[in-house]
């Protein structure tokens, strides 16, 4: 087993329970990094891992 294969075997797959959200549904008052966080949280939902 190569080191790269070893590393790939350690990666945990995380199931996503969220829903997709369009950028137009995110409040426009948010700054870009805040909107990115909101999108990440909504699309991820409850993440296992």
Steps between C-alpha positions, in 0.01 A plus 500: 500500500638838404492793735243672279273193511543490877390864530201446273390205713488731805262753345159483662201545272245737652135464412316825441146551629451854374323650205630702209442872525513765231705813557183708457353339813786625718455841657688756284600702806754229587864546408639248248670285763184495712287397202748221423470374857119507485504305173747247646284449810169466314640266236680291760219474749587259778839363406614170644863463572 
